[in-house]
Amino acid sequence: MLRWSARHRTARTPPRSVLELAAGPAEHAREFAARGIEATALDLNPAMCAYAAERGAGLPLRVVRGDMAAFRLGRRFDLIITMLDSTAHLMTLDAIVAHLDRVAAHVATDGVYVLEMSHPADRLTARSRSSNSWRVARDGEQADVRWGEPDDVLDPITQIVADHVTITVTSGDATRVIRGVVPYRFWTATELEAAIRLCGSLEIAARYGDFADVGVDDPAAWRLITVLRPAAAQPGDQGVAAQPGIG
């Protein structure tokens, strides 16, 4: 993300400030802060905000509870990021356009927004590009995560699927299983383009299929990562260029 920021920002300099949206535990914001970059993490869940603040103690990190489609922070950032397909929690076109509007109101004039989404092939083809199960081990505990089951079918009208999530935690001889259902809204690449046009204040600077600069159309691509920047003002446009402060 630092590489893309340097590549696509007009200033061609490292970002001095970063905003992570739908940050959850703020893993990315905390990493930026650990590198000395002023970071803000925004999430709707109070438990996640508390966890992020605890883990980020002593770092240049601000944690804010807020809605990724309705936040107002009163300032702008050199780099804004939304990771791990968190825009799948935006269920309607109005919601994702509202989200983009908020991003446009908070990104610096020469800043960029990096949006990571799942690759459309995961939902539109028989062969998934990414795994739906993984293992995490830490502090003597092991968590096996399975996201989605074969019977979790995407509704062809709403493009929403109720993903069943199972987390099996093993600690010594003890095992506990946590189950939940997460509504997930699948967005196609063309729908995202339409939402960006409806927003009108952002434009696509680049697209990548992974974090190693693979093209989104490459067979090896497993993510849909879009780098956005403030839209260039066209002749006759009014109010398109970024202005200081929040309107």
C-alpha positions in Angstrom: 0.0 0.0 0.0 2.9 2.3 0.6 4.3 1.5 -2.8 0.9 2.2 -4.4 0.6 5.4 -2.5 4.0 6.6 -3.7 3.1 5.5 -7.3 -0.3 7.1 -7.6 -0.2 10.2 -5.3 0.8 13.4 -7.2 3.2 14.3 -4.4 5.1 10.9 -4.9 5.9 11.0 -1.2 5.1 8.6 1.7 1.8 9.3 3.4 1.9 11.2 6.6 -1.6 10.1 7.7 -3.7 7.0 7.1 -7.3 6.2 7.8 -8.4 2.5 7.9 -12.2 2.0 7.5 -14.1 -1.0 8.8 -10.9 -1.6 10.6 -12.0 -4.3 13.1 -8.9 -5.0 15.2 -7.0 -2.4 13.2 -4.2 -4.7 12.2 -3.3 -2.5 9.2 -3.7 0.9 11.0 -1.5 -0.4 13.9 1.2 -1.5 11.4 1.2 2.0 9.8 1.4 3.6 13.3 4.3 1.3 14.3 6.1 2.7 11.3 5.6 6.2 12.6 2.7 7.2 10.3 -0.2 8.9 12.0 -3.1 6.5 11.8 -6.8 6.5 12.5 -8.9 3.3 12.7 -12.7 3.5 12.3 -15.1 0.6 13.0 -18.8 0.3 14.0 -18.3 -2.4 16.6 -17.4 -1.1 20.1 -15.7 -4.4 21.1 -13.4 -4.1 18.1 -12.7 -0.4 18.8 -11.8 -1.3 22.4 -9.5 -4.1 21.3 -7.8 -1.9 18.7 -7.2 0.9 21.2 -5.7 -1.6 23.7 -3.4 -3.2 21.2 -2.4 0.2 19.8 -1.6 1.8 23.1 1.6 3.9 22.8 1.4 4.2 19.1 0.3 7.3 17.1 -3.1 5.7 16.6 -6.6 7.1 17.0 -9.5 4.7 17.2 -13.0 6.0 16.3 -16.3 4.3 16.4 -18.3 5.1 13.3 -20.2 3.9 10.2 -18.1 3.5 7.1 -21.0 5.1 5.1 -21.7 8.0 7.4 -18.6 9.2 9.2 -17.4 12.8 9.6 -13.9 13.2 11.1 -13.3 16.9 10.2 -10.0 16.3 8.4 -8.4 14.7 5.3 -5.9 11.8 5.0 -3.1 11.1 2.6 -4.1 7.4 2.4 -7.4 5.8 3.1 -7.8 2.0 3.1 -10.6 -0.6 3.3 -9.2 -4.1 3.6 -10.5 -7.7 3.5 -13.6 -7.1 1.4 -15.3 -5.1 4.2 -17.5 -3.3 1.6 -19.4 -6.6 1.4 -21.2 -5.3 4.5 -22.7 -2.5 2.4 -25.9 -4.1 1.2 -27.3 -1.5 -1.3 -26.1 0.7 -4.1 -27.1 3.8 -2.0 -24.9 2.5 0.8 -21.8 2.0 -1.3 -22.2 5.4 -3.0 -22.6 7.0 0.5 -19.4 5.2 1.5 -17.5 6.6 -1.5 -18.9 10.1 -0.9 -17.5 9.9 2.7 -14.1 8.7 1.4 -14.1 11.6 -1.1 -14.8 14.1 1.7 -11.8 12.8 3.7 -9.1 12.0 1.2 -6.5 14.7 0.6 -6.3 16.4 -2.7 -3.2 14.4 -3.7 -4.3 11.4 -1.6 -5.4 7.9 -2.7 -8.0 5.3 -1.5 -7.0 1.6 -1.6 -10.1 -0.7 -1.7 -9.6 -4.4 -1.4 -12.5 -6.7 -2.4 -12.8 -10.3 -3.2 -12.2 -11.3 -6.8 -15.5 -11.7 -8.7 -14.3 -15.2 -9.8 -14.9 -16.4 -6.3 -18.7 -16.0 -6.9 -19.0 -16.1 -10.7 -16.9 -19.2 -11.6 -16.7 -22.8 -10.4 -13.1 -22.3 -9.3 -12.6 -20.0 -6.3 -9.5 -17.8 -6.4 -9.1 -17.8 -2.6 -9.4 -20.3 0.2 -12.4 -20.2 2.6 -10.5 -21.9 5.5 -7.4 -21.1 7.4 -5.6 -21.6 10.7 -4.2 -19.1 13.2 -1.9 -20.0 16.1 -1.0 -17.6 18.8 -0.2 -17.6 22.6 -0.6 -21.4 22.9 -4.0 -21.4 21.2 -5.1 -22.5 17.7 -8.1 -21.2 15.7 -9.3 -23.0 12.6 -11.7 -20.8 10.6 -14.1 -21.9 7.9 -15.9 -19.1 6.1 -18.9 -20.3 4.1 -20.4 -23.7 3.4 -21.4 -25.4 0.2 -25.1 -24.7 0.9 -24.5 -20.9 1.3 -26.1 -19.9 -2.0 -25.9 -16.4 -3.4 -29.3 -14.8 -4.0 -29.3 -13.9 -7.8 -31.5 -10.9 -7.2 -30.1 -9.2 -4.2 -26.5 -10.7 -4.6 -26.5 -11.3 -0.9 -25.5 -14.6 0.7 -25.7 -15.7 4.4 -22.2 -17.1 4.9 -22.0 -19.6 7.8 -18.8 -19.1 9.7 -17.3 -21.7 12.0 -14.3 -21.0 14.3 -12.8 -24.0 16.2 -10.5 -22.9 19.0 -8.1 -25.4 20.6 -6.2 -24.6 23.8 -4.4 -27.6 25.3 -7.0 -30.3 25.7 -10.0 -27.9 25.5 -11.9 -27.2 22.3 -14.7 -24.8 21.8 -16.6 -24.1 18.6 -18.1 -20.7 17.7 -20.7 -20.5 14.9 -22.3 -17.5 13.3 -24.0 -16.2 10.1 -22.6 -13.2 8.3 -24.6 -11.5 5.6 -22.3 -10.8 2.6 -23.1 -8.6 -0.4 -21.3 -9.5 -3.5 -20.2 -6.6 -5.7 -19.1 -7.0 -9.3 -16.3 -4.9 -10.9 -18.8 -3.1 -13.1 -21.1 -2.4 -10.2 -18.2 -0.8 -8.4 -17.4 1.3 -11.5 -21.1 2.4 -11.6 -21.0 3.4 -7.9 -17.8 5.4 -8.5 -19.5 7.3 -11.4 -22.5 8.0 -9.2 -20.2 9.4 -6.5 -18.6 11.6 -9.1 -15.8 12.8 -6.8 -13.4 9.8 -7.3 -11.7 8.2 -10.2 -9.9 4.9 -10.7 -6.1 5.3 -10.8 -5.2 1.6 -11.0 -6.5 -1.9 -10.4 -4.5 -4.9 -9.1 -5.3 -8.6 -8.7 -3.1 -9.1 -5.7 -0.6 -7.2 -3.5 2.3 -8.0 -5.9 0.9 -5.9 -8.8 -0.6 -8.8 -10.7 -3.3 -7.5 -13.2 -6.9 -8.0 -12.2 -7.5 -10.1 -15.4 -4.5 -12.3 -14.8 -5.4 -16.0 -14.1 -3.3 -15.7 -10.9 -5.3 -12.7 -9.6 -7.2 -13.6 -6.4 -8.3 -10.1 -5.2 -10.0 -7.1 -6.8 -8.0 -4.1 -5.5 -8.9 -0.7 -6.7 -6.8 2.4 -6.2 -8.9 5.6 -6.3 -8.0 9.3 -6.2 -9.9 12.5 -6.3 -11.5 13.0 -9.7 -9.9 15.7 -12.0 -12.2 18.7 -12.4 -13.7 18.9 -15.9 -14.4 22.2 -17.7 -17.6 23.6 -16.2 -17.6 21.4 -13.1 -18.4 23.1 -9.9 -17.2 21.9 -6.5 -15.4 18.8 -7.8 -11.9 19.7 -6.6 -11.2 18.8 -2.9 -11.6 21.7 -0.5 -10.2 22.0 3.0 -12.3 20.8 5.9 -15.5 18.8 5.7 -18.6 20.2 4.2 
